[in-house]
């Protein structure tokens, strides 16, 4: 057994012995998506203190441990915001600035304060960017409804009822403002969510397709390939956790 594998086994056993569990992927994924969507209210509700239970231990030194978590968080937020439309140079410059700031911190209180500042800075920038697109209230409500229901069946009739418009009126309005149909927008949002899950989680392509309410695994593969030009399995092999070396699971 490799030394790293031995250490992993020992650490996993110790975590089980102490009933320690890392923060669930669903919770983390929802939080980063809220930042990406510029949803300040949700971020305020979902944000946990840096290094809260379930975050794992990256260093025995408390200050260094918090700094490492800060850097990981900032890297993930940056990726999500770039995927959400933030200009890449802006996102990475902002990331560099906050990492430079945390490097100078000497107390936990300073790091906690900087953590809140960074999260709300990224979220506010995404919020301003999305508001500047000037979608109507009905279309924004429709988008929010779709985002909230990506994991279940979504019908245009239900969306129209939610925004108090007829299906035909909402369809015309949505297409005029976004340049795409409601069904295409739903598919695109599900594929964006699937891409994140394939990159940052260990769920199989089958589980991800089911979680995001695709009709079947073949439907998930065909839709994913339509929007990305590759299969879920190929995408994971290329992008899983920033190209970390991991054996392909063979999905897709």
C-alpha positions, 0 to 999 in steps of 0.5 A: 500500500502506498504511504498516501493510501495508508494515511488516507485509510487511517484518516478515514477511520479516525473520522468515522471513529469521531463521527466526523463528516465533511459538509455534504456536496449538495449543500456546498454545490447550492452555496456556490451556485447561489454566489454564481447566481448573485443571490445575496439573500440565499448566500446570507442564509447558506454561508457557514463560518469558515472552517465550520464543522464538516470542513476538514482539517488541512493543517494542525495550525489553526490559522494556517488551516483557516487560510487553506480553507479560505484559498480553496473557497476562493478558488471554487467561487472564482470557477463558479463565477467565471462559469456564470459569466464573470469576465475571467480576468476580473474573477482571477484578479479578484481572487488573487487580491483576496488570497494576498489579503488572507496571507497577511492575516494573523488572527482568526477574527481577521480571516472570518471578516475577510471571508464574509467580505470575499463571498459578498464581493463576488456575489454582489458583482454577479448580482450587478452583472445579472441585473444589468441584463435587464430581464423583466420581472416575469422572466427573472421569476421564471429563471428563479423557478427553473433554478429551484426545480432543476431536480424535478420535472418542470413544465411550462404550464407550472412556470407560467402559473408561477409568474401569473402569465399564460403559457403562450405569453410567457414563451414569447416574452422569454424567447424575446428577452433571452434568445432561447426557448424555455425548454432550451434554457431548462436543458442548458441550466441542467447541463451547467449543473451537471458539469459542476457535479462531474467536476467537483463530486464523486457521483456517477453520471447515472446518479447525476442524470437521475438527480437532475431529472433527465428521462433516462441515462441515454437522454442525459448523454445525448443532451450533454453531448448536444450542449458540450460536444462531449459525453459526461464520461469524457468530460469528467475524465478531462475536468474532474477536480482540475485534472487531478489524476483519477481513473475514468469511471467509464460513465457515458 
